[in-house]
Amino acid sequence: MLIRLLLTICLLLPLKGFMGNTFAENAMKVLDDTAERIRKAGNVKIEYKASLYDGSTEKATATGTMWLKESKLRIDTEDMKTWFNGKTRWCYVPSVDEVNIDNPSKKEMAAMNPYTFLGMYKKGFKMTVKETVYQGEAVYEVYLKAKYAKMEAREVYVEIRKNDLLPLRIRVRERNDWQHVSILNFKENIQLDDDFFTFPEKDFPDAIKNDMR
């Protein structure tokens, strides 16, 4: 869920002022404009902090960095490193010097990558937007609520800084658990070679390989 949550952030970046429309129409316009921006964003680097809450109690937290290039993805955390070149995924666990290799399904790929996840908000959610304050900064807040009980994400909140239209935090509720992701740094249009998204075997010569393709 955490990877899908982080990548959902990329759908919910900019927000503009709207007058004379309903909250739902405003929110849909915001997300439509955001989807178009993401398509033009080029390569992206995101530094983040992710936390899991049971009510108001924080149960776990982690920091990491994510890079995106079209259908390609890479994620580095303290506990795991992931490479995905658009077809094959490598998940390396440093603590056991082991790498798992597979070819994700279309559903898994959609959950991993925002470029295939851009239409998620168009069905199944009620939406509103409002202006508020977060950590002393003026922000827009986008709120999405699931229409159907079978949906995994029941509620989503996103705080977006007004002065540069970048996200500060996203919160998602699944059943009784809340997952929060704070964006520490967001960079667009960075230079990334295709090799950056392939597991560098020469750097891990003794790693145990579990090939599940």
C-alpha positions, 0 to 999 in steps of 0.5 A: 500500500505504501508505494501506491500511496506515495505515487498517488501524491503525484496525481494531486499537485497543483490547485487553482482558484475557482469561482461559480462551480460546485466543490465537486466540479472544482475538485475534478477540474483541479485533478484534471489539471494535475494529471495534465501537469504530471504528464508534462513533468518529465522525470521526478525525484521525491524525498518523503517521510511515511507514517502509519497511524492507529487513530492518533497513535503513530505505529511506524515511520520511514523515510525514503527517496523515489525516482520516476521516469515514464513507466520506470521507477526506483525507490530507496529506503533503509530497509529495501531498494527497488528498481523497476525498468518498465517490465522487470522489478528487483527488490533488494533487502540489505539485511539479508543480502537478497534480491527478489526478481519478478515481472509485475502484473498490470494491476501491480504496475498501476499501483506502482506508477502514477503515469498508469494511475492518473485516472483513479480519481475519476470514478468512485470518489466524492470530492471537495476542496477548501483553503486552510493552513498547515504547518503555518503555511497557506494551503489548499486541501483536496478531500476525496471520499469513497462512494463504495464500501469495497474500495480500499482507500476510504478517505484521502486528504491532500494539503497543497502549498498555495505559493508554489502549488506543491504537496506538503502531505497526503493522508489516506484511510484504509479501514481503521488505519491512517497512512500519512506521507509528508513530502520533504523535497520534490524535483521535476525534469531531472536527468535520469538514464534508463540504466538507473532503473535496472538492478546493478548486479556488479554492485551486489556480487554476493546477493542471493537471487530469487527469480520469480519471473 
